[in-house]
Amino acid sequence: MASITIKSLPPKLHEGLKEAARRNHRSLQGEIIACLERHVERLPRRKAELLAEAAALREGLSRFDHGLVEEYKRAGRT
């Protein structure tokens, strides 16, 4: 697993991270990792990944029967 060293961390940020770690019942390291994970998850995904996800969702949807819709429309008008 990779390691990282953060130099010159502002004291206010350090205290904020320690407080968040305490509230979330995590170590300081665990809190920093959780913050980084949340940030990375929010980064825009690549277009190809989004298109693949959209295609998979589309595939999972039931097929739309336009004829049945027209039949329901006609039945509602009588």
C-alpha positions in Angstrom: 0.0 0.0 0.0 1.3 3.5 -0.8 2.2 6.1 1.8 2.0 9.8 1.7 3.5 12.5 3.9 1.8 15.9 4.2 4.2 18.7 5.1 3.2 22.2 6.5 -0.4 21.2 7.3 -2.1 24.3 8.6 -2.9 23.9 12.4 -6.6 24.8 11.9 -6.9 22.0 9.2 -5.1 19.5 11.5 -7.4 20.3 14.4 -10.5 20.0 12.1 -9.4 16.6 10.9 -8.7 15.4 14.4 -12.2 16.6 15.5 -13.8 14.9 12.5 -11.9 11.7 13.2 -13.2 11.8 16.8 -16.8 12.4 15.8 -16.6 9.6 13.2 -14.8 7.2 15.6 -11.8 6.9 13.3 -8.1 7.4 13.5 -6.7 10.5 12.0 -5.3 8.4 9.2 -8.7 6.8 8.7 -10.4 10.2 8.5 -8.0 11.5 6.0 -8.4 8.4 3.8 -12.3 8.8 4.1 -12.0 12.4 3.0 -9.8 11.6 0.1 -12.1 8.8 -1.0 -15.2 11.1 -0.9 -13.3 13.7 -2.9 -12.2 11.2 -5.6 -15.7 9.7 -5.9 -17.0 13.2 -6.8 -14.5 13.7 -9.6 -16.1 13.6 -13.1 -16.0 10.2 -14.6 -14.7 9.6 -18.1 -17.2 9.8 -20.9 -16.7 6.2 -21.9 -17.5 5.0 -18.4 -20.7 7.1 -18.3 -21.8 5.8 -21.7 -21.2 2.2 -20.6 -23.2 2.8 -17.4 -26.1 4.4 -19.4 -26.1 1.5 -21.8 -26.3 -1.0 -19.0 -29.2 0.9 -17.4 -31.0 1.1 -20.7 -30.6 -2.6 -21.3 -32.1 -3.3 -17.9 -35.3 -1.4 -18.6 -38.3 -3.2 -20.0 -39.2 -2.5 -23.6 -41.8 0.2 -24.2 -44.8 -1.0 -26.2 -46.1 2.0 -28.2 -49.0 -0.1 -29.5 -50.2 -0.8 -26.0 -50.0 2.9 -25.1 -52.1 3.8 -28.2 -54.6 1.1 -27.1 -54.8 2.6 -23.6 -55.3 6.1 -25.1 -58.2 4.9 -27.3 -59.8 3.0 -24.4 -59.7 6.1 -22.2 -61.4 8.2 -24.8 -64.5 6.1 -25.2 
